[in-house]
Amino acid sequence: MTELAQVTINWQHWLQRWDRQQTSYLPHREARFNAMFDVLEVLMPPEFVAIDLACGPGSLSQRLLQRFPQAKCIAIDFDPVLLKMGQSVLGDFQGRLTWLEADLRSIDLLAEFTKAKIGEKIDAVLSTTAIHWFLNTELLGLYQQLGQLICPGGIFLNGDNIRFSPTLPTFQQVSETLNQRQELSSFQVQGVENWQQWWEAIAQEFSQNPDLNNLLQERYRRFGDKSVEENPTYELHQAALENAGFREVGTIWQHRDDRLLMAVR
């Protein structure tokens, strides 16, 4: 990422607004984070290395490193705005946080790690509310790489809204209806800032500075042609992970279709 000119912007403020609008979509967001960390606490030694996959501004990385003071984390994303925000607020977390800018839809993780001189043994990979927009073929390729990257006995944790099986249409109907009611209450009744409004607001602030505005335009260039999400079902995730060499795959935490998928390498 190119070095930006010094500007007066309160990145901590924007990160707090980001977390607030994300929680309005996902009222159990913190519970999902904690469920992830409970798994790590049980299965990992005090010192371990984790990847925050599609990290955004590093909300998960921040919480993970606060909970596990001897852990290290590698945060990977392709959104230049969110990466800039995360780096500006969190820095390198006293040397325990490494940022990597890469497109997960086409990344060669091993090659990127070599290029970035990251030689760490990967014990865990975590992702939250991120890879549901991957095309099925992209998801299959990513899981194949994770199967090679994570060390034996390591784990993959994916917290996301993962659709019920097509054989359970009533389950999916109930889940979608209640999720829509939650969003209606948050955004229309309570007037909480939503995802689109957050981006519109930060674009307005960026418009006053050419360097930051260029950063936003680069984001538009990267994601303007993003394919419509396929939102893979639980069964596809499970089959793809098992095919990639994970010996145990299942749901370890769930609230309707908001679930934490766990895979053991």
N, C-alpha and C positions, 0 to 999 in steps of 0.2 A: 504494500500500500504506500502511495506517495506521501511524503511529509506535508502536512497542512500548515498554513500560516496560523499564528496564534490569534485566537478570537475570543471574545467574551461570550461564553455560552455555559450555562449551568447544566453540565451533563448529568449530575446527580439528580437534578430535578426531572430531567427527561426520562431517566431510568426509573424513577419512582412512578412517573405517569405511565410508563410502559407496564410495569408490574401491576399497577392498579387496573388498567384496561384488560390485561391478560386474566387477572383473577376474576373479573366480571364475566368473562366467558367461561371460566373454569373455577367455580367456587371452591372446589376441592383441590386446587392447585398445590397449596402448601402441604396438604395431606399426602398427595402423590409424591412430592419431593421427599417427604419424611419416610414414606414407604420404601422409596429407592434406597435411602441412606440406612434404614433399618436392615435391609438386605446386605448392604456393604459391611455394616457393623458385625453381622453374624459371620459372613463368609471371607472377609478380607483381613489381612494382618494390619497392624497400625500404619505401616508404610506400604502404600500401593500407588499405582499410576492408573488414572482413568482418562478416558476421552469424553468430552462433552460434544456430542455429534450434532451439528446444526445448532450451535450454541446461542445464536442471536447475540444479545448484549452480555451474555454470561450469567444470567440469573441462576442457573443450576450450578455453574462452576463456583460462584461466590458462596452459595449455601454449602456445597460439598466441602470446600476448603475450610470453611468456618467450623463445620462439624468434625472434620478429620484433620487435625493440625499437623500431621506428619505425611499427609497424602500430597501427590502432585496431580495436576490436571492439564490436559491439552485441549484447548477450545478451538473448534473448527467451524467455520461458516464462510459464506460467499457474499453476504450482504455488507457492503462497505460502510453503510451508515451505522448499522447495529454494532459492527466490529469497532468502529471508531468510538462509539459511545461506551462500550464495554471496556476497551483499553484505557479510555480517559478516566473512567471511574475506578476500575479495579487495578490497573497497571499489571505488574507481573506477580502480585500477591507475595511479596518477599521472595521472589525467585521460584515460587511453586506453580505459577500459571504461565503456560506458553500459548500464544495465539497463532493460529494458522489460517490463512485465507485460501480457500480452495472450494471448487464446485463439486459437491458430493454426488451430483448426478453423473459425473464422468470422471471422478477422481481415481487415480491409482494411489491408494493410501500408502503402500510400501514405498513407492517412488517418491511421493511427497515428503514422507518422513525422512528418507535418505537425503533429499534435496535440502530440507530444513535442518539437517543434522540432528534429528531426534532419534536416539538409539535406545529409548526406554522400552522395557518389557511392559506390554499392555495387559493389565489385570482385569480391567472392566471398561466397557463402553456404555455410556448412558445417552439417551435422547429423550426429549420431552416436547410434545406438541409441534412436531417438525416434519417428520418424514411421511406423513399421511398424503402429502401432495406428490410423492414420487410416483412415476409410472411403474407398473408392475415389473417391467423388464429392468428398470433402474434399481428397484428394490431388490430384485433377485441378485443383480450384480454386486450391490453393496453388501448384502449378507454373505455372499461368497468371499468377499474380501475380509469381512469381520471374522469369518471362520478361520482364516489364515493368520490374522493379525493378533487375535486374543490368545493368550497362552492357555495351555490345558488347565482345566479347573477354573478358568476365568469366566466372567459372566457378561451378558448383554441385557440391558434393561431399557425398554421402550415404553414410556408413558404417553398415551395418546388416546384420542377417541377412535377406537377400533371397532368397526362395524360387526354386528352379529352375523351369523351364518345366514345365507339366503333361505335356509330351511326354518329360520326363526323370524319371519317377517313381523309378527306381532310384537316380539321383543324389541325389534328395531323401531317400530312405529311408536311404541311407548317411550323409548329412549329419546327419539328425535322430538317428539311432542313436548316432553318435559324440558329438554334442552332449549327449545324455542321459547318456552314460557320463562325460563330463567333469563335468557337474553332480553326478552321483552321487558321484564321487570327491571333489569339493570340499566338498559340503554334508553328506553322510552319512558318508563315510569320514574326511575330514580335519576335519569339524566346523566349517567356515567359516560365518560368519553369512550367511544368505541375505537376499533383498530383503524378504520378509515379516517376518523377525525384526528387521531393521534398523528398519522402521517401527514395530513393536511396542515396541522398546526406546526409540526417541525419543519415542513417545507416552507411555511411562511417565515419562520425565523431564519432558515438557511438562505432565503432569497435576499437577505441583507448582506450576505457575504459571498463573493464569487467562489472562493475555495470550497466552502461547504456546499454551495449550490452545485458545483461540479461533481462533488461526491454523490449528491442525490441523483444527478443526471446519469452517473455511472450505474447507480442502482437500477434506474429505469431501463437502462440499456441491457443489463444482465437479466432482468426478470420480466421484461416487457413481453417476451415471447414464450413465457413459461406455459407448458401444456396444462390443460385442465386436469385436476387431480383425479385419480382413480379410486382413492381411499380404499386400499386393499382390506379384505375381510380378515378376521382372526385366523381362519383356516389357511389363507395364503401365507400370512406371516409365519405360522407354525410350520407349514410344509417347506417353505423357503429356508428357514433356519435349520430344520432337521437335515435338509439336503446339503446345507453348508457345513455340516459336521457337528452341530450342537446336539448333545446327547439327551438333554432334558429341556423341554419347552412347555411353558404353561403360564397361566395368569396367577400372579402372586397377590394382587390387590385390584379391587374393582368397585366402581360406582356407576351402575348402568353400563353405557358403552365407554365410559372413561375408565381405562384399565391400565395396569402395569404388567406388561408382558416380560417374562424373564426366560432367558435361555442360558444354559450352562454348557460351557465348552469342555 
